[in-house]
Amino acid sequence: MIKFLCDVHISYRITKFLATQGFETEHVNRILDSYHTKDRDICRYADTHNFIVITKDLDFRNSHFIQKTPRKLIRITLGNISNVQLQDLFAENLEAIIYHCQTELCYLELTTCGLIVF
């Protein structure tokens, strides 16, 4: 089962949208120490419970490539766009996201050019 963990700067709208698509979703603000949770604890939680982390934070990218945690990561590099636009981009790319996140390690970026797979 595909599960998503949205980082603190990701709108609850995205969490709710993914839930309506049948995925288990959590938001960092509702687990652990809420928005005070340290990145390493988010990574540990995601890896332990097999979540794909969705974030805008570059630190998670660095951690993924250097320390292999979180194992599965989607980084949003779109700047300031509306939540509706972000939701639409997720909807457009959801099939590809699911496909690429079937592997043990996965890093994707959602950009103005679309979905980039590393």
Secondary structure, 3 states (H helix, E strand, C coil): CCEEEECCCCCHHHHHHHHHCCCEEEEHHHCCCHHHCCHHHHHHHHHHHCCEEEECCHHHHHHHHHHCCCCEEEEECCCCCCHHHHHHHHHHHHHHHHHHCCCCCEEEEEECCEEEEC
